[in-house]
Amino acid sequence: MVGKDCVAIASDLRLGTEGLGISSNFQRVFPVTDRLYVGLSGLGTDVTTLHERFRYRVNMYTIKEERDIQPETFTHVVSSTLYEHRFGPYFIEPVIAGLSKSPTGTFKPFIAATDLIGCINLAKDFVVAGVASSKLFGVAEGLWEPDLEPEDLFETISQTFLNAVDRDAFSGWGVIVHLITKDQVLSRTLKARMD
């Protein structure tokens, strides 16, 4: 979700198979750089595999280019990685959120998502993915406003996520929210229903 000079990414903490809960502390959002995060919703083993594959590709980029990868470039790395496996795809829907540095030195919010074969969806407001995406989309449309300040953005994404996962039996069990500003990244864990 995009705010004024900030961006937020959130994920639930439940890992399960249909109605069976396996873990209530499964991480799906990973840092790529200081101002760039990727969220991987989908099959747990593919989350781990792709996280390691993306980490490898970003490290190789950093060594070769001698600079941090920008969100736009990382989005294309994600897309091409997924497209390489289009005939036997990873069951993952990545969400990319970060701050893109402009040539003038200012930071601009950036969010994107892809489907499981790498089709990029660039958005100016918010993107959703995962089991509860239809519920998330409806709540986010009602709560999101342009140019939200960081604390207002945190409250908006938190309420969006908590209200949406309350309506989905296969999601929830806590929420982690990462709020990315030009100066810092605030990560907060929220309690949610566990039934």
N, C-alpha and C positions, 0 to 999 in steps of 0.2 A: 504494500500500500504506500502511496506517495504522499508526502507532505511538503511543507515549505522548506526547501534545502535539507530535507531529511527523507529517509525511507525506512520502512519497517517490514520485517518478515516474521511470520509466526508458524508454529507447527504444534500439533498435539503430540502427546507422549505415549500413546497406546500402540502396542504391537500385538496383533492377534490375527487369527484366521477365522473369518466370519464371527460367530458368537463366542469363540474361545479366546480369552485374553491370555497372552503369554508374558508381556512385560508392560510396566507402567512408567518406564523411563527410557524409551527408545529414541535416540537422537536422529533427527532427519534434516536438521539445518546445520551447515558446516561453513566455517570461514574459509574464504579463498585468498583474500588479501585483507588489509586493515579496514577497507571500506567496501568490501564485496562479499556477499554471502550467497550460498546456493542451498535451496531446499529440495529434497528428493522425496516425493511421495510415491509410494508403491510397494512392491515386493521387497521385504527386508533384506534378502541376500543381494538383490540388485542394488539396493541403496548402498550397502557396504562396498560392493564391487565398483560401482561407478564413482563413489567418493574417492577411492584409491586411484582409479584411472584418471579422474580429473586432477587430483593432487599431483600425479606424475606429469601430466601434460602442462600444468601451470608451472611446475618447477623447471621443466625443460624450456618453456617459453621465457621464464625469468633468466635462466642461464644464457640463452641465446640472445635475447633482446636487451639484457641488462637493465630492465625496468619492470615495474609491476604491470600485470595484465589489467586492461580496462574492461569494464562491464560489457561493452559492445563486443569486444574481441572474445571474451570468455563465453558469451552467448553463442557465438559461432563455433567455438570449440565444442561446446555441449551439443549443438545441433549436428555437427559433422560426426562426432563420436556416436551419437544415437543413430544417425543415418547409415553408418558403416554396418550396423546390425539390423537393417530394416527387414530382412527376411526371417530373422530369429530375434525379435526385438527384446530389449530390456523392458520390463514392466514398470516403468518409471515415468513420472511427469515432473520434470524439473521446473523450479521457479528460481529466477535470478533476481537479486535485489542489491543495489549498491549505489555509490555516488561516483559519477563520471567526472573526471577532471578535464576542464576545458583549457584551450591554449592560453587563456587569460589568467588561469589559476583559480577560477571559481569552480565550485562543485555543483553538479546538476543531478537530481535524482533519476535513477534508471531502474525500471523493472521489466521483466520479460518472463515468458513461460514457453515451454515447448510441449508437443505431444510425444508419444513414445517413439516416433520415428524421426523426430528432430524438427518438425515444422514450427517456426518461431512465431510467437504472438507478442508483439510489442504493444505496451499499453501506457497511457498517461495517467491512469487513476489507480487501478488495482488489478491483480490477476489472482485466480484461484486454481487449485488443483487438488486431486485426491478423492477419497470416497465421499466426503461431505461437500463436494464442490458446488452442487446445485443449491444447497442450503446456504453455503458461504456467499455465493453470488447474490442471492436475494437479500440477505442481511447487509452485505457490503454496499449494495446499491442504495439502500435506505439510509445508511449511516455516514458514508464517506462524503466529504466536502473538499473543495479545492483549497490549497494553501493552508493546511493544518499545521500549527506549531508542533514541535516535538512531543510535548506532553499530551496535547489533544490527539495527535496521531496515535500515540500509545494507547490512550483510552478508547479510541475508535476501533483500532485493530483488535484490542482485547475484548471489547464488547461484541464485535462482529464474530470473533472466533468462539467465545464462550456461548453465545446464543445459538450459533449454527451447530456446534457439536452437541448441544443439549437436545437437538432434534434428530440426531443420528446415533443409532445404537452401536455402530462399528467405529466410532471416533471418540476422542476425548481423553479422559483420565489424566488431565492436566494439560497445560499449554505453556510453551516457551515462546517469548517474544523478544526479538532483537531489534532495537531501535538504533539506526545508523545515522549519525550526524557527522559533520566535517571534523569535529574535535574528538569524538568518542563513540563507542558502541555500548549501549546499555542493554543488558540481557536480564530479563525478569521471568521467573517461573510463576505461573498462576495455578491455583487449585481449581479443579473442575469436578463434576459428578463422576463417581466411579461405579455406577451400577449398570 
